[in-house]
Amino acid sequence: MNTPSRQGTVEMTAAMIISGTIGWFVVVSGQDVVAVVFWRCLFGAATLALVCAALGFFRRDAITRRQLGLAVLGGLAIVGNWLLLFAAYPRASISIATAVYNTQPFMLVALGALFFAERLTAIKLGWLALAFAGMLLIVQAKACTGVQGSDYFAGILLALGAAFLYAVAAIVAKKLKGVPPHLIALIQVSVGTLALAPLVDFAHVPADARTWSLLLALGVVHTGLMYILLYGAIQKLPTSLTGALSFIYPIVAILVDLIAFGHRLQMIQVVGAAAILIAAAGMTLGWSPRKAAIGERKRA
C-alpha cells in the first residue's frame, strides 16, 4: 500500500471511529435533541470556518448561487437527519438505531431510480430484500424479547427517516461537483445553526463544564475534525476501500452501546442487524455471485 493510500486508510478509520462514538456524547449530554444539534452546528461551523479560511476557500469563484442554494437544501436534509437519528437513540438504543440507519444505501438507490431513471438490477433487489428481512426481524424483536427503549418502533421509524434524509443530502451533493467539500460542510452546519437558533431555549443553557465539553466535542471533533479526516480520506482512497472502511462506524457504535450502556442485542436483533449491514456492504461494494465466481476462478 503506497503512502497516500496508507494515510487515507488511517484518516478514514479515525473518522469512522469518531462517528461511532457520537451516540454516547449525545445521550450522556442529557440535552434535548434540538439543543444538541444546534450546538453541534455552531461549534462545527466555527471549526470549519477556520479550516476553509486556511485553505483559501472563501473566494467568489468557489461556489455559484445555484450551488449555494443546493448546498442550503442539502444542509436542511443533513440537519433533519441528525435530529431524527439523535431522537432515535434513546428510543431504540444506539445499536439498533445505527443498524437501521445503515439502510441509507437503499434509500439512495430508490431515489436514483425515481429521479434519475437509474436501473434497479436483480442483484440490487436481492440486497434490498435481505435488508428488508433484517428490518422485519428488528421490528419483531420488541414483541419477542421485550427489549429496552422508551418507544422502540418509533425509534426505528426515526432512524429510517434519518437514513432517507441522508440519502437526499447525498443526491444533492452529486450536483455540487467542483465545490470544496469543506465549504459544503460549512454551509450545511451554518444552515443548521440559523434554522435551529429560534427553537433553542437560551434561558436554560447548560450550567456545568462537563456538558459544555461534550457539546464542544460534538462540534469540534465529531463535526469539524471528522469532516476533515473523511474528506481527506476520500481524496486518497478508491471508492471500494472507502465503502469498506465506512462499516467501521456501525461496529464501533454497537460496541460503544454495549460497553457504555450495557445494551446487549438479543439474537433476533443480532441477526437482523447483521442482515442489514451485510446487505448494505453488498450494495455499496458491488458484491455479486458473478464477481465471486470470477474471483474463485482467478484463485484457482
C-alpha positions in Angstrom: 0.0 0.0 0.0 1.5 3.3 -1.0 1.9 6.3 1.4 -1.2 8.3 0.2 -3.4 5.1 0.5 -2.0 4.3 3.9 -2.6 7.8 5.1 -6.1 7.8 3.6 -6.9 4.5 5.4 -5.7 5.9 8.7 -7.9 9.0 8.2 -11.0 7.1 7.1 -10.6 4.7 10.1 -10.2 7.5 12.5 -13.3 9.3 11.0 -15.4 6.2 11.3 -14.3 5.6 14.9 -15.2 9.2 15.8 -18.6 8.7 14.1 -19.2 5.5 16.1 -18.8 7.3 19.4 -21.3 10.2 18.7 -24.2 8.4 20.2 -22.5 8.2 23.6 -21.9 12.0 23.6 -25.5 12.7 22.5 -27.0 10.5 25.2 -24.6 11.5 28.1 -25.0 15.2 27.4 -28.6 15.0 28.7 -29.7 17.8 26.4 -32.8 17.7 24.2 -32.2 16.8 20.6 -32.7 20.3 19.2 -30.1 21.9 21.6 -27.6 19.1 20.9 -27.8 19.6 17.1 -27.7 23.4 17.4 -24.5 23.4 19.5 -23.0 20.8 17.2 -23.7 23.0 14.2 -22.5 26.2 15.9 -19.2 24.7 17.2 -18.8 22.8 13.9 -19.3 25.9 11.9 -16.7 27.8 13.8 -14.2 25.0 13.3 -14.9 24.5 9.6 -14.8 28.3 9.0 -11.2 28.4 10.3 -10.3 25.4 8.0 -12.0 27.0 5.0 -10.2 30.3 5.6 -6.8 28.5 6.0 -7.4 26.6 2.7 -8.4 29.7 0.8 -12.0 28.6 0.1 -13.6 32.0 0.8 -13.4 33.3 -2.7 -16.0 34.4 -5.2 -15.5 31.6 -7.7 -15.6 28.8 -5.1 -19.4 28.4 -5.4 -22.1 29.7 -7.7 -25.5 31.0 -6.5 -27.2 27.9 -7.8 -24.8 25.7 -6.0 -25.2 27.7 -2.8 -28.9 27.1 -3.0 -28.4 23.4 -3.4 -25.9 23.3 -0.5 -28.5 25.0 1.7 -31.1 22.4 0.7 -28.5 19.7 1.5 -27.9 21.4 4.8 -31.5 21.2 5.8 -31.5 17.5 4.9 -28.4 16.8 7.0 -29.7 18.8 10.0 -33.0 16.9 9.8 -31.0 13.7 9.5 -29.2 14.5 12.8 -32.4 15.5 14.6 -34.1 12.2 13.7 -31.1 10.0 14.4 -30.4 11.5 17.7 -34.0 11.2 18.7 -33.9 7.5 17.8 -31.0 6.7 20.2 -33.0 6.7 23.5 -36.0 5.0 21.9 -34.4 2.1 20.1 -30.9 2.1 21.5 -27.8 3.4 19.8 -27.1 -0.1 18.3 -30.4 -0.6 16.7 -30.8 3.0 15.5 -27.3 2.8 13.9 -28.1 -0.6 12.2 -31.4 0.7 10.8 -29.7 4.0 9.8 -27.4 1.9 7.6 -30.3 1.3 5.2 -29.2 4.6 3.6 -27.6 2.9 0.5 -31.1 1.5 -0.4 -32.7 4.9 0.1 -30.1 6.3 -2.3 -30.8 3.6 -4.9 -34.5 4.2 -4.6 -34.1 8.0 -5.1 -31.7 7.4 -8.0 -34.3 5.1 -9.7 -37.1 7.6 -9.1 -35.4 10.9 -10.1 -32.5 9.8 -12.4 -34.0 6.7 -14.0 -31.2 4.5 -12.7 -31.8 0.9 -13.4 -32.6 -1.5 -10.5 -30.8 -4.7 -11.2 -31.7 -8.1 -9.8 -28.6 -8.0 -7.6 -29.7 -4.7 -6.0 -33.2 -6.0 -5.5 -31.7 -9.1 -3.8 -29.7 -7.0 -1.4 -32.8 -4.8 -0.7 -34.8 -8.0 0.1 -32.1 -9.1 2.6 -32.1 -5.7 4.3 -35.9 -5.7 4.4 -35.8 -9.2 6.1 -33.4 -7.8 8.6 -35.7 -4.9 9.3 -38.6 -7.2 9.9 -36.5 -9.2 12.4 -35.6 -6.0 14.3 -39.2 -4.8 14.3 -40.3 -8.2 15.6 -37.7 -8.1 18.3 -39.8 -6.0 20.6 -42.7 -8.4 20.7 -40.3 -11.4 21.1 -37.8 -10.1 23.6 -39.3 -7.1 25.4 -36.2 -5.0 24.6 -35.2 -1.8 26.2 -36.2 1.6 24.8 -38.9 4.1 25.6 -40.6 3.7 22.2 -38.9 1.0 20.2 -40.9 1.2 17.0 -40.9 5.0 16.9 -37.1 4.8 17.2 -36.9 2.5 14.2 -39.1 4.9 12.2 -36.9 7.9 13.2 -33.8 6.1 12.2 -35.4 5.2 8.8 -36.3 8.9 8.4 -32.7 9.9 9.2 -31.4 7.4 6.5 -33.8 8.9 4.0 -32.7 12.5 4.7 -29.1 11.4 4.4 -29.8 9.9 1.0 -31.5 13.2 0.0 -28.3 15.1 1.1 -26.2 12.7 -0.9 -28.3 13.2 -4.0 -27.9 17.0 -3.6 -24.2 16.6 -3.1 -24.0 14.9 -6.6 -25.0 18.3 -8.0 -22.1 20.1 -6.2 -19.1 18.6 -8.0 -16.3 21.1 -8.0 -17.3 22.8 -4.8 -14.7 22.2 -2.0 -16.3 19.6 0.4 -15.2 21.5 3.5 -17.1 24.6 2.2 -20.2 22.4 1.6 -20.0 21.1 5.2 -19.5 24.7 6.5 -22.7 25.8 4.6 -24.6 22.8 6.0 -23.8 23.4 9.6 -24.3 27.2 9.2 -27.8 26.5 7.9 -28.4 24.3 10.9 -27.3 27.0 13.3 -29.6 29.6 11.7 -32.6 27.2 11.4 -32.4 25.9 15.0 -31.5 29.1 16.8 -35.1 30.2 17.2 -36.0 26.8 18.7 -33.3 26.7 21.4 -34.1 27.8 25.0 -31.2 30.0 25.7 -32.6 30.8 29.1 -31.7 27.3 30.2 -28.4 26.6 28.7 -26.1 24.0 30.4 -24.5 25.3 33.6 -21.7 22.7 34.1 -18.4 22.4 32.3 -18.9 18.7 31.6 -21.9 19.2 29.5 -20.3 22.1 27.6 -17.2 19.9 27.0 -19.5 17.2 25.5 -21.2 19.7 23.2 -17.9 21.2 22.2 -16.6 17.8 21.3 -19.7 17.1 19.2 -19.0 20.3 17.2 -15.2 20.4 17.0 -14.3 16.7 17.0 -17.4 14.9 15.6 -18.1 17.6 13.0 -15.1 19.7 12.2 -12.3 17.1 12.7 -14.4 14.2 11.4 -15.2 16.1 8.1 -11.6 17.0 7.6 -10.5 13.3 8.1 -13.3 12.0 6.0 -12.8 14.3 3.0 -9.0 13.8 3.2 -9.5 10.1 3.1 -12.0 10.2 0.2 -9.4 12.1 -1.9 -6.8 9.5 -1.4 -8.7 6.2 -1.4 -10.6 4.2 -4.1 -14.3 4.2 -3.7 -14.4 0.5 -2.9 -12.0 0.9 0.1 -13.8 4.0 1.3 -17.0 2.0 1.3 -15.5 -1.0 3.1 -14.0 1.2 5.8 -17.3 3.0 6.4 -18.6 -0.1 8.1 -16.3 0.5 11.0 -18.8 3.1 12.1 -21.8 0.8 12.9 -19.4 -1.8 14.5 -17.9 0.9 16.8 -21.4 2.3 17.7 -22.6 -1.2 18.7 -19.5 -1.8 20.9 -19.9 1.7 22.5 -23.6 0.9 23.2 -22.6 -2.4 24.8 -19.6 -1.1 26.9 -21.1 2.3 28.0 -24.7 1.4 28.5 -24.7 -2.4 28.7 -27.2 -2.7 25.8 -26.8 -6.3 24.6 -28.6 -7.2 21.4 -30.9 -10.2 21.5 -30.2 -12.9 19.0 -33.1 -11.9 16.7 -31.7 -8.3 16.7 -28.2 -9.5 16.0 -29.4 -11.5 13.0 -31.5 -8.5 11.8 -28.7 -6.0 12.2 -26.2 -8.4 10.5 -28.6 -8.8 7.6 -28.9 -5.1 7.1 -25.1 -4.4 7.4 -24.2 -7.3 5.0 -26.8 -6.1 2.5 -25.6 -2.5 2.8 -22.0 -3.7 2.3 -23.0 -5.8 -0.7 -24.8 -2.8 -2.2 -22.0 -0.4 -1.5 -19.2 -2.6 -2.6 -21.0 -4.1 -5.6 -20.9 -7.8 -4.5 -22.5 -10.3 -6.8 -22.4 -14.0 -7.5 -20.7 -13.4 -10.8 -17.9 -11.4 -9.3 -17.4 -14.1 -6.6 -17.2 -16.8 -9.3 -14.6 -14.8 -11.3 -12.6 -14.4 -8.1 -12.7 -18.1 -7.4 -11.5 -18.9 -11.0 -8.6 -16.4 -10.6 -7.6 -18.0 -7.3 -7.8 -21.5 -8.9 
